Amino acid sequence: MEAITCFSSCGSHTPLVHFSRSQPRSSCSLEHLTSRRFNLYFRHLNSRIGRPRMAAPLQVSASSTTGASEERLGTSTSGLIGAHDLLIIGPGVLGRLVAQKWREEHPGCKVHGQTVTVDHHDELIQLGIQPSLKGGDAARRFPYVIFCAPPSRTADYPGEVRLATSSWNGEGSFLFTSSSAPYDCNDNGPCDEDSPVVPIGRSPRTDVLLKSEKVVIEVGGCVLRLAGLYKADRGAHSYWLEKGTVDLRPDHILNLIHYEDAASLSVAILKKKLRGRIFLGCDNHPLSRQEIMDLMMKSGKFSKKFEGFTGTKDPLGKRLNNSKTRAEIGWEPKYPSFGQFLETI
């Protein structure tokens, strides 16, 4: 009779019984002999390795499968975020332009846009931006993050900025778009990146911005203080034209930067992967309120007529210069002045 082989729980092959062809037949039946030899074998096997444990291999297999699944899941999840993927918190006018310019610099990357409502998600999808609600990206970390949301929609702006920093994995850049308002100058005098800022406690508006900037600098992010943003139908000039008459002084110096230029400067800073720096964004061509509206009226490209400024007591402004930012980042604006922009429309 040939050897009978079984598979033990440990996976080895063990011969159970071997009858030699020359072995004399017993008076007992073959069925009884075979049964006795099986029983003897299992008693011998149990004495050496204990009882066969079928559950253990199953547990190991299940555990190994689960572990492998978790490992694959982790790899898959991290793989969803590319080395140049960007998260835009507050993808409004500026954020959408940043998305466009970022994709031009990094073809094939993914751009995500985080919002507080779903109102504009369809628009974002059409622009190639993957939308999500605030908190929806809590489990994901991005190499590049830009915070463009205004302070007007939250009671705790520094807290919102701090929450946003948790979406950054620390590898590329985190950029917070702030305002040039914190610079402590209100006499139409010169001001640059190194000029002093308003002390905490003097102004609630600047307090919010400075506390938010502090959060960003502490985690190694960068700050871009932007002058007055504008485009053809958006900005101070558009608001004043709509009003017709404005109760502000006409000689207040205003500083401007086109939305496209603010976006290109933001992208240029993000690409530098700098840490803990503050930059200034402006066109280096400050104008008084009156000069801005005069240029608009002379352009002949606006149907409405501006009547004028009537204020006399409000503060003056400042003359911003960001030559240091331009030199370090290697950036120049597409629109060097408001007047030159008007010539293009």
C-alpha positions in Angstrom: 0.0 0.0 0.0 1.2 3.5 -0.8 2.0 6.1 1.8 -0.9 8.3 2.9 0.0 12.0 3.2 -1.9 14.8 5.0 -1.3 18.6 5.3 -0.9 19.7 8.9 -1.9 23.1 10.1 1.6 24.4 9.8 1.7 23.6 6.1 4.2 20.7 6.2 3.6 17.4 4.4 3.7 14.5 6.9 3.4 10.8 5.9 0.7 9.2 8.0 0.9 5.5 7.2 3.0 3.4 5.0 2.3 -0.3 4.4 5.0 -2.3 2.7 3.8 -4.5 -0.1 5.7 -7.3 1.6 4.0 -6.8 4.9 1.9 -9.9 5.8 -1.8 -9.4 6.1 -3.2 -9.4 9.6 -6.3 -11.4 10.6 -7.9 -8.1 11.4 -9.7 -6.2 8.7 -7.9 -3.5 6.7 -10.4 -1.0 7.8 -9.7 -1.7 11.5 -6.0 -1.7 10.9 -6.1 1.6 9.2 -8.2 3.1 11.9 -5.9 2.0 14.6 -2.8 3.3 12.8 -4.5 6.7 12.3 -5.3 6.9 16.0 -1.7 6.0 16.9 -0.3 8.6 14.5 -2.4 11.4 15.9 -1.6 10.5 19.5 2.1 10.6 18.5 1.7 13.9 16.6 -0.2 15.5 19.5 2.5 14.5 22.0 5.1 16.3 19.9 3.3 19.5 18.8 0.2 19.6 20.8 -3.3 19.8 19.4 -3.7 21.0 15.9 -4.7 24.7 16.0 -6.7 25.6 13.0 -7.8 29.1 14.3 -4.2 30.4 14.7 -3.3 30.2 11.0 -6.7 31.8 10.2 -6.0 34.7 12.7 -2.5 35.2 11.2 -3.9 35.2 7.7 -6.6 37.7 8.6 -4.3 39.9 10.6 -1.8 39.9 7.7 -4.5 40.7 5.2 -5.8 43.5 7.3 -2.3 44.9 7.9 -1.5 44.7 4.2 -4.8 46.4 3.4 -4.0 49.2 5.9 -0.6 49.6 4.4 -2.0 49.7 0.9 -4.6 52.2 2.0 -2.0 54.4 3.6 0.1 54.3 0.4 -2.9 54.9 -1.7 -4.1 57.9 0.5 -0.6 59.5 0.5 -0.4 58.8 -3.2 -3.5 60.8 -3.8 -1.5 64.0 -2.9 1.2 64.7 -5.4 4.5 66.5 -4.8 3.1 69.7 -6.4 -0.5 69.5 -5.4 -2.0 72.7 -4.0 -4.7 73.4 -1.4 -6.4 76.9 -1.7 -8.3 77.9 1.4 -10.8 80.5 0.2 -10.7 80.0 -3.6 -12.3 83.4 -4.6 -11.1 85.8 -7.2 -7.5 85.7 -6.1 -7.5 82.0 -5.3 -8.8 81.0 -8.7 -6.1 83.0 -10.5 -3.5 81.3 -8.2 -5.0 77.9 -9.3 -4.7 78.8 -13.0 -1.1 80.0 -12.7 -0.1 77.1 -10.5 -1.3 74.6 -13.0 0.6 76.5 -15.8 3.8 76.0 -13.7 3.0 72.4 -12.7 1.1 70.6 -15.5 -0.7 67.5 -14.2 -0.9 68.6 -10.6 -4.1 68.7 -8.6 -5.5 71.9 -7.1 -8.0 71.6 -4.3 -10.3 74.4 -3.1 -11.7 74.5 0.5 -14.8 76.6 1.1 -17.3 77.1 3.9 -20.4 76.4 1.7 -21.1 74.4 -1.4 -22.5 77.5 -3.2 -19.6 77.7 -5.8 -18.5 74.1 -6.0 -19.9 73.7 -9.5 -17.9 76.8 -10.7 -14.7 75.4 -9.1 -15.1 72.0 -10.8 -15.5 73.8 -14.2 -12.2 75.6 -13.4 -10.4 72.3 -12.7 -10.4 72.9 -8.9 -11.4 70.0 -6.7 -13.8 71.5 -4.1 -14.3 70.5 -0.5 -16.0 71.9 2.5 -14.1 73.2 5.5 -13.0 70.1 7.5 -13.3 67.8 4.6 -9.6 67.8 4.1 -8.8 67.3 7.8 -7.2 63.9 7.2 -5.0 65.1 4.3 -1.8 67.1 4.3 -0.7 69.1 1.3 2.8 70.2 0.3 1.6 73.6 -0.9 -1.2 75.6 0.9 -2.3 79.2 0.3 -4.8 80.9 2.6 -6.8 83.5 0.7 -10.0 83.6 2.8 -11.0 87.1 4.1 -11.5 87.8 7.8 -15.0 89.0 7.3 -16.6 85.6 7.4 -15.4 84.4 10.8 -15.3 85.6 14.4 -11.9 83.9 15.0 -9.6 84.6 12.0 -6.4 83.7 13.8 -8.1 80.4 14.8 -9.1 79.7 11.2 -5.5 80.4 10.0 -4.2 78.1 12.7 -6.6 75.3 11.6 -5.4 75.9 8.0 -1.8 75.3 8.9 -2.7 71.8 10.0 -3.4 71.0 6.3 0.2 71.6 5.4 2.7 68.8 5.5 5.7 71.1 5.9 7.4 70.1 2.7 6.6 72.9 0.1 5.2 76.2 1.2 2.4 77.7 3.3 1.4 81.2 2.3 -1.0 83.5 4.0 -2.3 86.5 2.0 -2.5 89.4 4.4 -2.9 93.2 3.9 -0.6 96.1 3.9 -2.8 97.7 6.6 -0.6 96.8 9.5 2.2 99.1 8.4 2.2 102.0 10.8 2.1 104.9 8.5 -0.7 107.4 7.8 1.0 110.6 6.6 1.5 109.6 2.9 5.1 108.7 3.8 7.3 106.0 2.4 6.9 102.4 3.6 8.6 99.1 2.7 8.9 95.5 3.9 10.9 96.5 7.0 8.7 99.4 8.1 7.2 99.2 11.7 3.7 97.8 12.1 0.8 99.1 14.3 1.3 98.0 17.9 -1.1 95.2 19.1 -4.1 96.8 20.9 -4.3 100.0 18.9 -6.6 98.7 16.1 -8.9 95.7 16.2 -8.5 95.4 12.4 -4.8 95.2 12.4 -4.8 93.1 15.6 -6.6 90.4 13.7 -4.1 90.4 10.8 -1.0 90.6 13.0 -2.2 87.7 15.2 -2.9 85.6 12.1 0.5 86.4 10.6 2.1 85.4 13.9 0.4 82.0 13.7 1.8 81.5 10.2 5.4 82.6 11.0 5.5 80.3 14.0 4.8 77.2 11.9 7.3 78.3 9.2 4.9 79.7 6.7 5.2 82.9 4.8 3.1 86.1 4.7 2.3 88.2 1.7 1.0 91.7 2.6 -1.0 92.8 -0.4 -1.9 96.4 -1.4 -5.4 97.2 -2.8 -6.5 94.5 -5.2 -8.2 95.4 -8.3 -9.3 94.4 -11.8 -11.6 96.1 -14.4 -14.8 95.6 -12.4 -13.5 95.1 -8.9 -11.6 97.3 -6.5 -11.8 100.8 -4.9 -12.1 102.6 -8.2 -15.2 100.5 -9.2 -16.8 101.1 -5.8 -16.2 104.8 -5.9 -17.5 105.0 -9.5 -20.7 103.2 -8.5 -21.2 105.6 -5.5 -20.6 108.8 -7.6 -19.8 110.9 -4.6 -17.6 109.6 -1.7 -17.0 111.2 1.7 -13.3 110.6 1.8 -10.4 113.0 1.2 -9.0 113.0 -2.3 -5.3 113.4 -1.4 -5.1 110.1 0.5 -2.4 107.9 -1.2 -3.5 104.5 -2.2 -1.4 101.5 -3.2 -2.6 99.0 -5.8 -1.8 95.6 -7.2 -3.8 93.8 -10.0 -5.3 90.5 -9.1 -3.3 88.8 -11.8 -0.1 90.2 -10.4 -1.0 89.3 -6.8 -1.6 85.7 -8.0 1.7 85.5 -10.0 3.6 86.9 -6.9 1.9 84.3 -4.7 2.9 81.5 -7.0 6.5 82.8 -7.2 6.7 82.9 -3.4 5.2 79.4 -3.0 7.8 78.0 -5.5 10.7 79.3 -3.4 9.8 77.1 -0.4 10.9 79.8 2.0 10.3 79.7 5.7 9.0 82.4 8.2 9.2 85.4 5.8 7.1 88.4 5.2 6.7 89.9 1.7 5.0 92.9 0.3 2.8 93.0 -2.9 2.3 96.3 -4.7 2.9 97.9 -8.1 5.3 100.5 -6.8 3.2 103.2 -8.3 1.2 104.8 -5.5 -1.6 107.2 -6.5 -3.9 109.5 -4.7 -7.6 108.7 -4.7 -8.2 111.7 -7.0 -5.5 110.6 -9.4 -7.1 107.1 -9.7 -10.5 108.5 -10.6 -9.0 111.1 -12.9 -7.3 108.3 -14.9 -10.5 106.4 -15.1 -12.5 109.4 -16.4 -9.7 110.2 -18.9 -9.6 106.7 -20.2 -13.1 107.0 -21.7 -13.8 103.4 -21.0 -16.4 103.8 -18.3 -19.9 105.0 -19.0 -20.6 106.4 -15.5 -19.3 109.7 -14.2 -17.6 110.2 -10.9 -18.7 113.3 -9.1 -15.8 113.6 -6.6 -14.5 113.2 -3.0 -15.9 115.4 -0.3 -14.0 114.3 2.8 -11.4 116.4 4.7 -10.7 114.7 8.0 -9.9 111.1 7.4 -6.3 109.9 7.7 -3.7 110.0 4.9 -2.1 106.9 3.5 1.4 105.5 2.7 3.6 105.0 -0.3 4.5 101.4 -0.5 7.7 100.1 -2.2 8.4 96.3 -2.5 11.8 96.4 -4.3 13.2 94.0 -1.7 10.5 91.5 -2.4 11.0 91.8 -6.2 14.7 91.3 -5.9 14.5 88.2 -3.7 11.6 86.5 -5.5 12.6 87.5 -9.0 9.2 88.9 -9.8 7.8 91.9 -11.8 4.2 92.8 -12.3 2.3 92.5 -15.5 0.6 95.8 -14.8 3.3 98.3 -13.5 0.6 100.9 -12.8 -3.1 101.5 -12.7 -2.8 103.8 -15.7 -1.0 101.2 -17.8 -3.7 98.7 -16.9 -6.4 101.0 -18.1 -4.7 101.1 -21.5 -5.2 97.4 -21.9 -8.9 97.2 -21.4 
